[in-house]
């Protein structure tokens, strides 16, 4: 497998404009990942977790418009601590029994100084919020599209406010690595 070639904003726009990326795309869950990190104990300890089940798809129209959906199964969170994982799946946090997925609905991608800006709606526990974030896009010679981003989220925006003695930060960093292949 070759090394991905970083696509610059103008060349990505060229690919979108000339319909080179037009078609249906599907996320490869075996090579994609979503992780989160948070500070607890007054900022002294960093807690990291990985969602083990991710899915997604997208469409690039012939006129360069991008849409799609990216989802993670909330019950698939793993932090290396079974007790903490069970708590994260509970109604205090993700409420996995009632809200099995966190979804991001992509409404557009446009070139920016930092690569691309992705816009859409993030839905957690049934609460949708508009979200825009910077990402990098890479196209491999094989035609795969890679999308990488680090997104800062305040979990209180989605009703995840449990906080024992105020020792857990409301701010979370979400790291996404998505590998998409054309159908």
C-alpha positions as CSV (number, residue, x, y, z in Angstrom):
1,X,0.0,0.0,0.0
2,X,1.4,3.4,-1.0
3,X,1.8,6.5,1.1
4,X,-1.2,8.8,0.7
5,X,-0.6,12.0,-1.2
6,X,-1.8,15.1,0.6
7,X,-4.4,16.8,-1.5
8,X,-4.2,20.5,-1.5
9,X,-7.3,22.7,-1.4
10,X,-7.1,23.7,-5.1
11,X,-6.5,20.1,-6.4
12,X,-9.3,18.8,-4.2
13,X,-11.5,21.4,-5.6
14,X,-10.4,20.4,-9.1
15,X,-11.3,16.8,-8.3
16,X,-14.7,17.8,-7.1
17,X,-15.2,20.2,-10.1
18,X,-14.3,17.7,-12.8
19,X,-16.4,14.9,-11.2
20,X,-13.3,12.7,-10.6
21,X,-14.7,11.9,-7.1
22,X,-18.4,11.7,-8.2
23,X,-20.2,8.6,-7.0
24,X,-21.0,6.6,-3.9
25,X,-18.4,6.1,-1.2
26,X,-18.4,3.7,1.8
27,X,-16.4,3.9,5.0
28,X,-14.0,0.9,5.5
29,X,-14.6,0.2,9.2
30,X,-11.6,-2.1,9.5
31,X,-9.2,0.8,8.6
32,X,-11.1,3.7,10.1
33,X,-11.2,4.9,13.7
34,X,-12.9,7.3,16.1
35,X,-11.4,8.0,19.5
36,X,-12.0,10.5,22.3
37,X,-10.0,12.0,25.1
38,X,-11.0,13.9,28.2
39,X,-9.3,15.3,31.3
40,X,-10.5,14.2,34.7
41,X,-9.4,14.6,38.3
42,X,-9.1,18.3,37.9
43,X,-7.1,18.0,34.7
44,X,-4.4,15.7,36.1
45,X,-5.5,12.5,34.3
46,X,-6.3,12.0,30.6
47,X,-8.9,9.4,29.8
48,X,-8.8,8.0,26.3
49,X,-11.4,5.8,24.6
50,X,-11.9,4.2,21.2
51,X,-15.2,3.4,19.5
52,X,-14.7,-0.1,18.0
53,X,-17.7,0.0,15.6
54,X,-17.9,2.8,13.0
55,X,-19.8,3.0,9.8
56,X,-20.5,5.5,7.1
57,X,-21.2,6.4,3.5
58,X,-21.1,9.4,1.3
59,X,-22.1,10.7,-2.1
60,X,-20.2,13.2,-4.3
61,X,-22.4,14.6,-7.0
62,X,-21.2,15.4,-10.5
63,X,-21.3,19.0,-9.6
64,X,-19.0,18.5,-6.6
65,X,-21.5,18.6,-3.7
66,X,-20.8,16.2,-0.8
67,X,-23.2,14.6,1.6
68,X,-23.1,11.5,3.8
69,X,-23.4,10.0,7.2
70,X,-20.7,8.8,9.7
71,X,-21.8,6.8,12.8
72,X,-20.2,5.2,15.8
73,X,-21.9,2.6,18.0
74,X,-22.0,4.1,21.6
75,X,-21.9,0.6,23.2
76,X,-18.6,0.0,21.4
77,X,-16.6,2.4,23.6
78,X,-13.5,1.0,25.2
79,X,-11.2,2.8,27.6
80,X,-9.4,-0.1,29.1
81,X,-11.4,0.0,32.2
82,X,-14.6,-2.2,32.2
83,X,-16.2,-0.3,35.1
84,X,-15.7,3.1,33.4
85,X,-16.9,1.7,30.0
86,X,-20.1,0.4,31.6
87,X,-20.7,3.9,33.1
88,X,-20.1,5.6,29.8
89,X,-22.8,3.3,28.2
90,X,-25.2,4.2,31.0
91,X,-27.9,6.9,31.1
92,X,-25.3,9.2,32.8
93,X,-23.4,9.5,29.5
94,X,-24.2,7.8,26.1
95,X,-27.4,5.9,27.2
96,X,-26.5,3.2,24.7
97,X,-29.8,1.3,25.3
98,X,-31.9,4.2,24.0
99,X,-29.3,5.9,21.8
100,X,-27.2,3.3,20.1
101,X,-25.4,5.6,17.7
102,X,-23.6,9.0,17.6
103,X,-24.0,10.3,14.1
104,X,-22.6,13.0,12.0
105,X,-24.6,14.0,8.9
106,X,-22.3,15.6,6.4
107,X,-23.9,18.5,4.5
108,X,-20.8,19.8,2.7
109,X,-17.1,19.8,2.3
110,X,-15.2,22.7,0.9
111,X,-11.5,23.5,0.5
112,X,-9.9,25.7,3.2
113,X,-6.5,27.0,4.2
114,X,-6.1,23.9,6.5
115,X,-7.2,21.4,3.9
116,X,-11.0,21.1,4.0
117,X,-13.8,22.4,6.1
118,X,-16.5,19.8,6.8
119,X,-20.0,21.0,7.8
120,X,-23.0,19.1,9.1
121,X,-25.0,18.1,12.1
122,X,-23.6,16.0,15.0
123,X,-26.3,14.1,16.9
124,X,-25.6,12.6,20.4
125,X,-28.4,11.2,22.6
126,X,-31.0,12.6,20.2
127,X,-29.7,16.1,20.3
128,X,-28.5,17.5,17.0
129,X,-26.1,20.5,16.8
130,X,-24.5,22.1,13.7
131,X,-20.8,21.5,13.5
132,X,-18.1,22.6,11.2
133,X,-14.5,21.5,11.6
134,X,-11.2,21.5,9.7
135,X,-9.8,18.2,8.3
136,X,-7.2,17.0,6.0
137,X,-8.1,15.0,2.9
138,X,-5.7,12.6,1.2
139,X,-6.2,10.7,-2.0
140,X,-4.2,7.5,-2.6
141,X,-3.3,6.4,-6.1
142,X,-5.7,3.5,-5.6
143,X,-8.5,6.0,-5.4
144,X,-9.2,5.7,-1.6
145,X,-10.1,8.9,0.2
146,X,-8.7,9.5,3.7
147,X,-10.2,12.1,6.0
148,X,-8.5,13.0,9.3
149,X,-9.7,15.5,11.9
150,X,-9.5,16.4,15.5
151,X,-12.7,18.0,16.7
152,X,-13.3,19.7,20.0
153,X,-16.7,19.1,21.6
154,X,-18.4,20.4,24.7
155,X,-20.4,17.3,25.9
156,X,-22.8,19.5,27.8
157,X,-24.1,20.7,24.4
158,X,-25.6,17.2,24.1
159,X,-26.9,16.7,27.6
160,X,-23.9,14.7,28.9
161,X,-23.5,16.7,32.1
162,X,-22.7,14.1,34.7
163,X,-19.6,15.3,36.5
164,X,-18.6,13.8,39.9
165,X,-17.6,16.8,42.1
166,X,-16.8,18.9,39.0
167,X,-13.6,16.9,38.4
168,X,-14.3,15.9,34.8
169,X,-13.8,18.3,32.0
170,X,-16.8,19.0,29.7
171,X,-14.5,19.4,26.8
172,X,-13.6,16.4,24.7
173,X,-11.3,15.9,21.8
174,X,-12.6,13.6,19.1
175,X,-10.0,12.2,16.7
176,X,-11.4,10.7,13.4
177,X,-9.5,8.8,10.7
178,X,-11.9,7.8,7.9
179,X,-10.9,5.6,5.0
180,X,-13.5,5.7,2.2
181,X,-13.6,3.5,-0.9
182,X,-15.7,4.0,-4.0
183,X,-18.5,1.6,-4.6
